[in-house]
Amino acid sequence: MSDKPGLLVVGELPEWDLAALAARFTLHLYWRAPDRAAMLEAGRDSIVAISTKGEIGADAALMDALPNTRIIACYGVGVDAIDLEAARARGIRVTNTPDVLTEEVADMAIMLMLAAARNLRLGEAWVRDGSWAAKGPMPLTTRVWGKRMGIVGLGRIGKAIARRAEAFGMSIAYSGRRPQPGLAYAHYPTPAALAPHVDVFCVSAAGGAATRGLVDAAAIAALNPGVVFVNVSRGTVVDETALLAALRSGQIGAAGLDVFLNEPDIDPEFLALPHVVLQPHAASGTVDTRKDMGRLMLANLEAQLDGRPLPTAIV
């Protein structure tokens, strides 16, 4: 029997993270367990920490099944799937991994913008299937240089996206409840107010109950015809029914999407839309960034074990 404290690993992690975690914890790999209830029962007394992912989270029932839990460490920024009130009520600390993935997600947003506007999917196919030789030049696409970008959610990631967009000569506007001091960007109080003033509409708001449906049908209806729509936020932030309708009608000229409702079982209509670039919620998905995320998650877990201040506490 190990004398190391137990850690429930809810979602799959890279082997390098598991090896580092195993140096301090006895690992209970929940995602591999053929009988998850039996794993929770067996670890009821020994498990003192939970590692989870932003899209998986941790609910009150999981916390109650492991009453000695003292920390839930999220491998990711978003903690909207973790029941924070339940954690507070039980004296459980919650951490995440901010900053280390900010630049990577901003890179993805710009990649999606360019890939959608310039129809990278069609261009790739045009070369590979012989259309270039048989049909000549592919249809013309849309420029992004010098256009107007609107950002919903001007937090760490939103600001990193804005910095990159400025390098393309783009003017920046954003929506938020109140203007942020010291910014030269145009401010609008809601996504619907922002929508008519931009050529690229980029969603980077945090997920959770407060932002569910933030980009609603009214905001989507207010978008200019032919707009490029990008989402690196959460699927819950956007009214997906209205988004699909605008894509279907051509009101949205092109879209780059990294997140969806009901991931990974997304609405199959997205797969049939030729002017949409799809990614599997992978904005932070590089070896470099995932190693940084794992190190920060471990630092939070070790700080809790050692009685030190947590580097990135949410609760």
PyMOL commands that set and color helices and strands:
alter all, ss='L'
color gray80, all
select helices_A, chain A and resi 15-22+30-32+36-42+60-65+84-89+102-117+120-128+131-135+156-167+191-197+209-211+217-221+235-237+240-249+268-272+287-306
alter helices_A, ss='H'
color red, helices_A
select strands_A, chain A and resi 6-9+26-29+47-53+71-75+93-95+148-152+171-175+186-188+200-203+227-231+252-257+276-278
alter strands_A, ss='S'
color yellow, strands_A
deselect
rebuild
show_as cartoon
